[in-house]
Amino acid sequence: MLKAAVAVVVGLGALAGPGAPPSSAAAPDAPPARQGQRISLTLTSAGEAVTGDAVTFAGSATKKLRGRKVRLLRSVGGGAWVEVGKARIQRDRTFTIQGVASGVGANAWQVRAKTKPVKRNGRTVKKGRAVTSGIVQTTVLQWFFLSDRAWVDSKDEAGSYPFRGSMTSGGTAFTRSISFGSYTSAWDWERASWAEYNLGYHCRRFEASIGISDTSATGTDATFFVSLDGARRSVGRKVLGAPSPVGVDVAGVLSLRLEGVPNSQDRYGRGGFGDARVLCAAQP
């Protein structure tokens, strides 16, 4: 995660510091600000967040905005501004506020406050006017289940096929799994199979739980492999019983291959990667 503390003020259309992450989507322009009144917004949480995470900010404003309500607005991927948080500017002219990261890719953030209306003899002679901060950008990551994605290549043969769907291992149901084997014939040692995915260089991490399906015959035994751009590595050997979590760094990777290789013979069974998923900054 990148730590950022980027302050922005009214009238600046760009980030005022080097700590913010780049964005591939342009945020909508901020509306014109009232001259003479200023409000700033500083990111205090990480510059990257997973969708659904809280994103926190601090800010300050000029003296005339003390006690006024401030609203946090968020734009997802260059879309419309939506209000996602509220706070009040304190007597010391500071405030803290938070919203929730949404979507995948770029989120843009800004705050707006309104000056106090001017009244004379109980009548409003001058309406309050909106004051808007500059824009802060953050990068939002999202988990994608590989069972929801089409593989770009695969290997299958009699008795060994890649499957998408549910697998129960060690009594735990993994409803979005990539598994290997067969329902109708023995999963023998010479019958390896795999499924390959194009990550498009967008992803940061792969996670799953490897295990043997509880419906497999006693003695079913398999080794599981992950290949990154052709570089193959074992992530574990499993028999019937509790699954094991695995996690692999996939930053800068184009091709991800998941593979199951049976070590047993004459055993009807399946095994694989339970709830296999990738954390990405864009759709893989």
C-alpha positions as MATLAB code, in Angstrom:
seq = 'MLKAAVAVVVGLGALAGPGAPPSSAAAPDAPPARQGQRISLTLTSAGEAVTGDAVTFAGSATKKLRGRKVRLLRSVGGGAWVEVGKARIQRDRTFTIQGVASGVGANAWQVRAKTKPVKRNGRTVKKGRAVTSGIVQTTVLQWFFLSDRAWVDSKDEAGSYPFRGSMTSGGTAFTRSISFGSYTSAWDWERASWAEYNLGYHCRRFEASIGISDTSATGTDATFFVSLDGARRSVGRKVLGAPSPVGVDVAGVLSLRLEGVPNSQDRYGRGGFGDARVLCAAQP';
ca = [
       0.000    0.000    0.000;
       1.116    3.518   -0.786;
       0.843    6.043    2.036;
      -0.256    9.445    0.838;
      -0.702   12.824    2.369;
      -1.653   15.014   -0.541;
      -3.187   18.406    0.215;
      -5.254   20.201   -2.365;
      -6.957   23.591   -2.270;
      -9.663   25.445   -4.152;
      -8.677   26.558   -7.611;
      -6.109   23.781   -8.143;
      -7.210   21.275  -10.759;
      -4.368   18.824  -10.077;
      -2.864   17.094   -7.055;
      -0.482   19.249   -5.069;
       2.028   16.582   -4.047;
       3.926   13.544   -5.286;
       2.321   10.939   -3.025;
      -0.931   10.292   -4.879;
      -1.282    7.299   -7.224;
      -1.802    7.886  -10.936;
      -5.258    7.483  -12.385;
      -6.338    6.203  -15.779;
      -9.761    7.883  -15.578;
     -10.221   11.639  -15.486;
     -12.510   12.929  -12.742;
     -15.240   15.456  -13.542;
     -14.114   19.038  -13.184;
     -14.838   20.719   -9.870;
     -17.354   23.585  -10.098;
     -16.058   27.152   -9.805;
     -15.074   28.110   -6.253;
     -16.042   31.238   -4.399;
     -13.115   33.617   -4.408;
     -11.695   34.502   -1.001;
     -12.940   31.337    0.717;
     -10.712   28.268    0.784;
     -11.113   24.658    1.834;
      -8.481   21.931    1.563;
      -8.628   18.141    1.535;
      -5.791   15.755    2.515;
      -5.822   11.978    2.156;
      -4.852   10.362    5.481;
      -5.422    6.668    4.661;
      -3.530    4.620    2.067;
      -3.518    5.820   -1.547;
      -4.795    2.372   -2.576;
      -7.893    0.679   -1.146;
      -9.962   -2.428   -1.803;
     -13.528   -1.697   -2.863;
     -15.678   -1.424    0.262;
     -12.824   -0.126    2.431;
     -13.095    3.160    4.316;
     -11.044    6.039    2.879;
     -10.245    8.820    5.374;
      -9.381   12.475    4.920;
      -8.546   15.573    6.940;
      -9.059   19.147    5.882;
      -9.045   22.778    6.867;
     -10.964   25.876    5.876;
     -10.906   29.623    6.262;
     -12.291   31.345    9.347;
     -15.655   32.210    7.823;
     -16.418   28.519    7.245;
     -16.096   27.550   10.929;
     -19.115   25.559   12.098;
     -20.349   24.947    8.566;
     -21.259   21.487    7.304;
     -18.878   19.894    4.807;
     -19.880   17.140    2.379;
     -17.561   14.518    0.875;
     -18.212   13.684   -2.777;
     -16.875   10.713   -4.728;
     -16.644   10.070   -8.465;
     -16.054    6.499   -9.707;
     -14.184    6.139  -12.990;
     -14.944    9.683  -14.116;
     -18.683    9.368  -13.411;
     -21.062   11.676  -11.591;
     -20.226   13.113   -8.169;
     -22.120   11.371   -5.359;
     -22.288   12.453   -1.710;
     -20.725    9.761    0.514;
     -19.943   11.499    3.822;
     -20.629   14.504    6.055;
     -18.762   16.354    8.791;
     -18.648   19.769   10.437;
     -15.802   22.273   10.353;
     -14.544   22.782   13.907;
     -13.665   26.023   15.688;
      -9.995   25.465   14.847;
     -11.112   25.371   11.178;
     -10.244   21.665   10.717;
     -12.365   18.607    9.991;
     -12.056   14.848    9.436;
     -14.290   12.909    7.073;
     -14.482    9.488    5.436;
     -16.165    7.656    2.578;
     -16.110    4.150    1.106;
     -14.057    3.105   -1.930;
     -16.189    1.835   -4.794;
     -15.781    0.071   -8.129;
     -12.361   -0.717   -9.519;
      -9.694    1.648  -10.863;
      -9.935    5.363  -10.096;
     -11.930    7.100   -7.384;
     -11.862   10.898   -7.226;
     -12.783   12.814   -4.068;
     -13.573   16.409   -3.122;
     -15.390   18.284   -0.372;
     -17.912   21.087   -0.572;
     -19.130   23.537    2.028;
     -21.466   26.493    1.880;
     -20.820   29.964    3.277;
     -23.268   31.319    5.815;
     -26.048   33.450    4.301;
     -26.123   37.147    5.178;
     -29.282   38.307    6.935;
     -30.553   41.758    7.845;
     -33.669   42.378    9.905;
     -34.541   38.693    9.649;
     -34.329   38.689    5.867;
     -31.749   36.905    3.744;
     -29.991   39.524    1.666;
     -27.206   37.286    0.397;
     -27.416   33.543   -0.070;
     -24.645   31.220    0.989;
     -22.369   30.115   -1.810;
     -20.669   26.787   -2.423;
     -16.952   26.395   -1.750;
     -15.257   23.365   -3.273;
     -11.867   21.801   -2.653;
      -9.538   20.487   -5.298;
      -9.674   16.825   -6.316;
      -7.836   13.933   -4.630;
      -7.364   10.690   -6.567;
      -7.115    7.168   -5.134;
      -6.701    3.754   -6.759;
      -9.310    1.119   -5.927;
      -8.594   -2.617   -6.152;
     -11.227   -5.337   -6.417;
     -11.269   -9.114   -5.958;
     -12.350  -11.148   -8.997;
     -13.199  -14.854   -8.792;
     -11.621  -16.857  -11.595;
     -14.718  -19.072  -11.792;
     -16.491  -15.993  -13.210;
     -13.828  -15.485  -15.896;
     -13.281  -17.452  -19.083;
      -9.925  -19.213  -19.304;
      -7.949  -18.471  -22.455;
      -6.381  -21.935  -22.678;
      -6.747  -25.283  -20.943;
      -5.586  -28.896  -21.003;
      -7.944  -31.800  -20.570;
      -7.972  -35.474  -21.423;
     -10.004  -38.538  -20.501;
     -10.294  -38.593  -16.741;
      -8.958  -35.095  -16.108;
     -10.777  -31.868  -16.846;
     -10.769  -28.341  -15.420;
     -14.086  -27.428  -13.740;
     -15.668  -24.174  -12.627;
     -18.009  -24.284   -9.669;
     -18.423  -25.644   -6.173;
     -15.959  -27.914   -4.362;
     -16.171  -29.069   -0.739;
     -12.860  -29.940    0.896;
     -12.357  -30.788    4.560;
     -16.013  -29.978    5.193;
     -15.656  -26.417    3.846;
     -17.703  -25.476    0.787;
     -15.900  -23.342   -1.809;
     -18.611  -22.231   -4.189;
     -16.343  -20.493   -6.732;
     -13.574  -22.953   -7.377;
     -11.328  -24.145  -10.167;
     -10.894  -27.887   -9.756;
      -9.494  -30.790  -11.775;
     -10.303  -34.481  -12.178;
     -13.365  -36.415  -13.314;
     -16.792  -37.540  -12.173;
     -16.775  -40.665  -14.319;
     -13.265  -42.149  -14.441;
     -10.123  -42.478  -12.348;
      -7.939  -39.392  -11.877;
      -4.625  -41.120  -12.541;
      -1.125  -39.774  -12.221;
      -0.582  -39.303  -15.961;
      -3.767  -37.236  -16.306;
      -2.736  -33.707  -15.365;
      -4.941  -30.771  -16.397;
      -4.806  -27.002  -16.169;
      -6.608  -23.744  -16.894;
      -4.889  -20.511  -17.941;
      -6.072  -16.924  -17.483;
      -5.029  -13.577  -18.966;
      -4.589  -11.039  -16.157;
      -3.633   -8.196  -18.491;
      -0.935   -6.966  -16.067;
      -3.760   -5.519  -13.925;
      -3.562   -7.727  -10.842;
      -1.560   -7.729   -7.624;
      -2.316  -10.986   -5.798;
      -3.781  -14.469   -6.282;
      -5.408  -16.339   -3.389;
      -7.144  -19.713   -3.022;
      -7.397  -22.778   -0.784;
      -5.993  -25.974   -2.289;
      -7.558  -29.301   -1.378;
      -9.040  -32.632   -2.440;
     -12.810  -32.829   -2.859;
     -14.574  -34.698   -0.033;
     -16.346  -36.803   -2.697;
     -13.018  -38.321   -3.815;
     -11.984  -41.910   -3.180;
      -9.740  -42.684   -0.219;
      -6.124  -42.383   -1.273;
      -6.654  -39.568   -3.784;
      -3.455  -37.510   -3.808;
      -2.470  -34.524   -5.978;
       0.079  -31.737   -6.266;
      -1.029  -28.274   -7.323;
       0.975  -25.784   -9.370;
       0.749  -22.106  -10.263;
       2.557  -20.815  -13.378;
       3.232  -17.086  -13.849;
       4.123  -16.206  -17.444;
       5.390  -19.776  -17.839;
       7.371  -19.948  -14.584;
       5.916  -23.022  -12.818;
       5.976  -23.541   -9.047;
       4.344  -26.023   -6.690;
       2.004  -24.548   -4.075;
       1.355  -27.800   -2.220;
       0.509  -31.507   -2.210;
      -2.826  -32.592   -0.730;
      -4.782  -35.718    0.251;
      -8.280  -35.969    1.723;
      -8.603  -33.619    4.689;
      -8.351  -29.949    5.531;
      -7.526  -27.542    2.671;
      -4.546  -25.178    2.793;
      -4.573  -21.435    1.946;
      -2.174  -20.215   -0.727;
      -1.256  -16.698   -1.825;
       0.930  -15.624   -4.734;
       2.178  -12.177   -5.814;
       1.040  -11.629   -9.419;
       2.078   -7.980   -9.898;
       3.314   -7.426  -13.462;
       2.013  -10.822  -14.624;
       0.137  -11.410  -17.883;
      -0.572  -15.165  -17.759;
      -1.730  -17.176  -14.723;
      -2.040  -20.957  -15.025;
      -3.591  -23.222  -12.365;
      -2.733  -26.913  -12.569;
      -3.629  -30.113  -10.758;
      -1.392  -33.177  -11.090;
      -2.619  -36.452   -9.507;
      -0.049  -38.656   -7.740;
      -2.436  -41.565   -7.082;
      -3.689  -44.280   -9.439;
      -7.082  -45.888   -9.899;
      -8.759  -43.284   -7.683;
     -11.954  -41.508   -8.653;
     -11.552  -37.992   -7.399;
     -11.118  -34.284   -7.868;
      -9.089  -31.525   -6.319;
      -8.253  -27.922   -6.968;
      -8.193  -24.296   -5.961;
     -11.111  -23.375   -3.709;
     -12.568  -19.881   -4.265;
      -9.637  -18.917   -6.511;
      -9.507  -15.130   -6.906;
      -7.243  -12.266   -7.992;
      -6.959   -8.728   -6.608;
      -6.795   -6.259   -9.504;
      -6.798   -2.555  -10.327;
      -8.867   -3.199  -13.486;
     -10.985   -5.996  -14.918;
      -8.683   -8.929  -15.811;
];
